[in-house]
Amino acid sequence: MIRYELPRRWILYDANAVMTALVEAKAAVRALTTLPYQKSWVEALQELQLKREVAGTSRIEGAEFTERELDQAVRPDVSPEELHTRSQRQARASH
């Protein structure tokens, strides 16, 4: 049997040494949570994140396409019949 020996003073730290960093982090978080975002910014970020997720999922499944082909695949005004490659159709299906 191997005995485990607790380390001494393993959780002790100087609170004053880390206080400045903690206060700055808290201030940054509060500032960001109180900023009013324009709806268009939020929608653009959500669209970008969705594109990244679709691209990642499609690439895991073996799809290969350019950024332009992906943009065309996820555009709502493009019909499925207008998509040229199998990869685009996969991306459209996962969108």
C-alpha positions in Angstrom: 0.0 0.0 0.0 1.3 3.4 -1.0 0.6 6.1 1.6 -0.4 9.5 0.4 1.2 12.4 2.3 -0.7 15.7 2.2 1.5 18.6 1.1 2.1 21.3 3.6 1.0 24.8 2.9 -0.4 23.8 -0.5 -3.4 26.1 -0.4 -1.8 29.2 1.3 -1.5 32.2 -0.9 -1.0 36.0 -0.4 -4.5 37.5 -1.0 -3.0 41.0 -1.4 -0.8 39.7 -4.3 -3.8 38.5 -6.3 -6.3 41.2 -5.2 -5.4 43.7 -8.0 -5.9 41.0 -10.7 -9.2 39.9 -9.2 -10.6 43.4 -8.9 -9.6 44.2 -12.6 -11.2 41.0 -13.8 -14.4 41.7 -11.9 -14.5 45.3 -13.2 -14.1 44.1 -16.8 -16.9 41.6 -16.4 -19.2 44.1 -14.9 -18.4 46.7 -17.6 -19.1 44.1 -20.3 -22.4 43.0 -18.8 -23.7 46.5 -18.6 -22.9 47.6 -22.2 -25.9 47.8 -24.4 -25.3 45.7 -27.6 -26.8 46.6 -30.9 -29.2 43.9 -32.0 -27.3 43.7 -35.4 -24.0 42.9 -33.5 -25.6 40.0 -31.6 -27.2 38.6 -34.8 -24.0 38.9 -36.7 -22.1 37.1 -33.9 -24.7 34.4 -33.7 -24.6 33.9 -37.5 -20.8 33.7 -37.4 -20.9 31.1 -34.6 -23.5 29.1 -36.4 -21.3 29.1 -39.6 -18.3 27.9 -37.6 -20.4 25.1 -36.0 -21.8 24.0 -39.4 -18.3 24.1 -41.0 -16.8 22.1 -38.1 -19.6 19.5 -38.2 -19.4 19.2 -42.0 -15.6 18.8 -42.0 -15.8 16.1 -39.3 -18.1 14.3 -41.7 -15.6 14.7 -44.5 -16.9 17.7 -46.4 -14.4 20.0 -48.0 -15.5 23.4 -49.2 -14.2 27.0 -49.4 -15.5 29.8 -47.2 -17.5 31.1 -50.2 -19.1 27.8 -50.8 -20.1 27.6 -47.2 -21.6 31.1 -47.3 -23.7 30.2 -50.3 -24.8 26.9 -48.6 -26.2 28.7 -45.5 -27.8 31.7 -47.2 -31.6 31.5 -46.8 -32.2 33.0 -50.3 -30.4 30.1 -52.0 -32.5 27.1 -52.7 -31.1 23.5 -52.2 -31.3 23.0 -56.0 -28.8 25.8 -56.5 -26.1 24.1 -54.3 -23.5 22.5 -56.5 -21.5 20.2 -54.3 -22.4 17.4 -51.9 -20.5 19.3 -49.2 -22.7 22.3 -49.6 -25.8 20.2 -49.3 -24.5 18.6 -46.1 -23.7 22.1 -44.7 -27.2 23.2 -45.7 -28.8 20.2 -44.0 -26.9 20.9 -40.8 -27.8 24.6 -40.8 
